[in-house]
Amino acid sequence: MAMIIGGAFGVALLGALFAYLLRRALKIALLHSYAAGVLIAMPIAAVLYSHNSGVPFLNAMVIYGAAAPIAFVLLWMTRRRKAS
């Protein structure tokens, strides 16, 4: 459980970076950029984790695959809301 929560924070941070770059380059909506950023960050985080820890890649993908939806919700819940 702790690996999934830690993975969610890692994917959220890396996904937020990719989402920011996507919004600047392609002018897409916030929700879509968060989703794309998390989907890009998930396999990258799994590769880094499996390379550094010796865990098989498919096991790392399962961990980060479970962490990706949590990361997306975390990004969506912490977004800035415009003042009315």
C-alpha positions in Angstrom: 0.0 0.0 0.0 2.8 2.4 0.8 4.4 1.7 -2.6 1.2 2.7 -4.3 0.9 5.9 -2.3 4.5 6.8 -2.9 4.1 5.9 -6.6 1.1 8.2 -6.8 3.0 11.1 -5.5 5.9 10.4 -7.9 3.6 10.0 -10.9 1.6 13.1 -9.8 4.8 15.3 -9.7 6.1 14.0 -13.0 2.7 14.1 -14.6 2.2 17.7 -13.5 5.5 18.6 -15.2 4.4 16.9 -18.4 0.9 18.4 -18.2 2.4 21.9 -17.9 4.6 21.3 -20.9 1.6 19.9 -22.9 -0.5 22.9 -22.0 2.2 25.3 -23.2 3.0 23.4 -26.4 -0.5 22.3 -27.5 -2.9 24.6 -25.8 -5.1 21.8 -24.5 -7.5 21.8 -21.5 -6.3 21.2 -18.0 -8.2 18.0 -17.5 -6.8 16.5 -20.8 -3.3 17.6 -20.0 -3.4 16.0 -16.5 -4.7 12.8 -18.0 -2.0 12.8 -20.7 0.7 13.8 -18.3 -0.1 10.9 -15.9 -0.2 8.5 -18.8 3.2 9.6 -20.0 4.7 9.6 -16.5 3.4 6.2 -15.5 5.7 4.0 -17.7 8.7 6.4 -17.2 8.3 6.0 -13.4 8.0 2.2 -13.7 11.1 2.0 -15.8 13.1 4.1 -13.3 11.8 2.1 -10.4 12.5 -1.3 -12.0 16.0 -0.2 -13.1 17.0 1.1 -9.6 15.4 -1.5 -7.4 15.7 -4.7 -9.5 12.0 -5.3 -9.5 10.7 -6.8 -12.8 9.2 -4.2 -15.1 5.8 -5.8 -15.2 5.5 -5.7 -11.4 6.5 -2.1 -11.4 3.9 -1.4 -14.1 1.2 -3.0 -11.8 2.3 -0.8 -8.9 2.4 2.4 -11.0 -0.7 1.4 -12.9 -2.6 1.3 -9.6 -0.9 4.6 -8.6 -1.8 6.5 -11.8 -5.6 7.0 -11.1 -4.7 8.1 -7.6 -2.2 10.6 -9.0 -4.7 11.9 -11.5 -7.3 12.5 -8.7 -4.6 14.1 -6.6 -3.7 16.5 -9.4 -7.4 17.3 -10.1 -8.2 17.9 -6.5 -5.2 20.3 -6.0 -5.8 22.4 -9.2 -6.1 26.1 -9.0 -9.7 27.3 -9.3 -10.4 30.6 -11.0 -12.0 33.3 -8.8 -15.5 34.2 -9.9 
